Amino acid sequence: MFTGIIQSIGQIQRLEPRGGDVRLTIDTGKLPLADAAIGDSIAVNGVCLTAVELTGRGFAADVSRESLSLTTLGALGPGARVNLEKALTLATPLGGHLVSGHVDGVGVLLERHEDARSWRLRIQAPDELARYIAQKGSICVDGASLTVNRVDGAIFELNIVPHTIRETMIGGYQVGTRVNLEVDLIARYLERLLLGERAATPTSSGVTLEFLAEHGFVNS
């Protein structure tokens, strides 16, 4: 688990193809690794990876075909900058929100403009994630915990303050940038719980208006 508070901007050193997947080596910059060990979890652009090797300046991790297909990591090359966060502990301040490091989909930056010293971003999420994104709710973008200002269908708007612009790779976003998205895990589990016994049905289509009306959540 993570908090979505980025601790360092790292840089990819190498991507080595290994039997269909990839070994990723990252220079972690200012991220403290004195207490790190093989097997620790580190979020890279919001993707939870397991350290399999500790180098003098960072760590290496294996990225599965599943992660390569569902995130932006496979499109990055040597020199690319990445957001980094070590896994939280019971003593870690929860400054953001609970983040699992399991990416739900990839969004695209549609618009970026300045608003005083902040930036306003508009991001297109995959349609299937729209129901999990709520105004003033939380969303994780490339590992950063952010508050949703507005929602219009599958498009949502964010306000990025100067500190976040400086301390994360969001400061390098341009229109068209693809970003890893993780929705609020409470929304994910709530939908599953609402299904009740239907959750065990392989063909279950999830929570629909018809389902909610049938169970008294919506007036028909």
N, C-alpha and C positions, 0 to 999 in steps of 0.2 A: 504494500500500500504506500501511497505517496500523498502529498498535500497540494501539489500543483504550484508550489513556490519554487521557481527555478533558482538553482544554487550556482550555476556556472554555465557559460557558453563554451562548449568544447569544439573540437575539430576532428573530422574523420581523417585518419592517416592512411588506412588501407582497407580495401574490400577484397577478400580472397574467396573466389568460388571454391566450394568444397562439396562435391558429390550432389550437386543440385541446389544447395543452399549457400550461405555466405558466412565467413568469419569476418567480423567487423572489429577494427582496432581504432580506438579513439584517444586523442590527446584531451585530457579532461580540464586543462587550464587551471583555474583557481580552485576547482573542486577538491576538498581535502580527502585524501585516500589513506591517511596514516592508519585509520582503524578499519579499512576495508579488507575483505578476505575473499578467497575464491568461493563462489556460490552466492555472493551477495547480489541483490537486485538493484539495478540502476536504471532509471527511466531516461531514454534517449528520444527526444522529440515526442515524449508521451508514451513510448513503447517500453514496457518492462522487459529488460534483458538481464540475463544472468552472467556475471563476470566469470569467465573460464580461465583468465590469465591476467595477472597484474604486471604492467610494464613500468618502466621508470617514470613515465609521464601520463599514464592512464591505464586503460584496461582493454581486453578483447572479449568479445561475446559472439556466440553463434546466433544467426538470425534464420529462423525456419522459413520454409516456403510459404507457410500460412501467413507469417508476419510480412514477408516480402510482397505478397499479393494484396494484403489488406491495408498496408500503410505506405508512407512515402519513402521508407528507408531504402528500398531497392533502387530508387531513382537518384540517390545521392552518390557523389564521387569523392575522391580524395580532396581535401581542402574545404569541403562543405562544413558549415557551422551548424551545431546542434545544441538544443537545450538539454541540460542535465540536472537530474535530482536523484540523490540517494534515497533509499527506502526510509520511511519514517520509523521512529521508535516510540515507546510509550512516553518518552521525555520530550518528543518533538512538538513544538507549538503548531497547532493546526491553523495556520494562517490563511489557507485557501479553503479547499473542501476535500472530502475523501475521494481519492483518485486511485483506480486499480491498475492503471498502466495497460489496460486492454482496449485497444483502439476499436471504435465502432464503425468508423468510416472515414473517408477523405473528403474534405471540403475544398472550395476554391474561393480565393479572395476576388470579389467583384469590384470593390471600390475602396479607396483610401483617401481621406482628406483631413487636413488639420482643423482642429477646433480649439482655439487658444493654444495652450501648450500640449494638449492631448491630441491623439489621432482617433478618428472614427473609422471603423472598418465594417464593411458589409460582406458577409460570407455566405456562399451557397452551400448548404448541407445536402447530403443525399436525401431524397424524398422520404425514405423509410425511417429516417431519424427525426423528422419534423415533429412528430408527436411527443418526443422526449425533451424538446427545447422550449422553455417557458420564459416569458418576460420576467426579468429580475431573478431568474434562476441561475444556476452555475453550469458552465461548460468548460471542458479542458481542450485547449487548442495548442497542439505541439507541446503538450506537457504543462502548459501554463493555465492555472485556475483563473477564469475570467467570469464576469457578470454579464448576462445578456441584457442589453438595454431595450431592444425591440425585436419583435418577430413578425415576419410577413410570409406565411407559408413555410417553405423550407429555407428562407433567407433570414439571417439574424444579424443584428448590429451590436458592435462592441465599442466601448470607450477605452482607449489605452493610455494610461497616464505616463508622464515622462520617465519615471523610474523603470517601468516595465519596458518601455521603448529602449532604454539604455542597457538593461540587464538581461534581456532575452533576445533571441533572434527575430522577434517580431519587428524590431527596428529595421530589418532588411527586407520585409515583405514588399512585394510589388503586385499590381493587379495581375491575376493569373497564377499567383503562388498557390500550390496545393498544400494543404495542412491536415495533420492528423486530428481527428475529433473523438473525444470520449464524452458521452452524455452523463448526466448525473446518475450514479448507480442506484439511487433510491427510486428514480423513475423507472429504471429497468426492472427492478425487483417488484415494484408495485404492480406493474402491468402483469407480470407472471403470477403474482398472488391473486389478482382479480380473476384470473382464469379458473382458479380452483381446480376441480377435478378435470376440467377440459385441458389443462396443461399437459396431461398424459396422453392426449390424443395427437398422433403424429400429424394429422391434417389440420390441426387447430390454426386458425388465421389470426389469432391474437384478439385484443380487445377492440371491438367495433361499436358503433352507435347502437346497432341492433342488439349486441350483447349487453350493453349498459342498460338499454330500455327493458330488456327481458328480466334483468336482475334489480330493477327499481332505482337505478341511478339517474335515469333520464325519463321525464314525463313523455309518454307516447302521444 
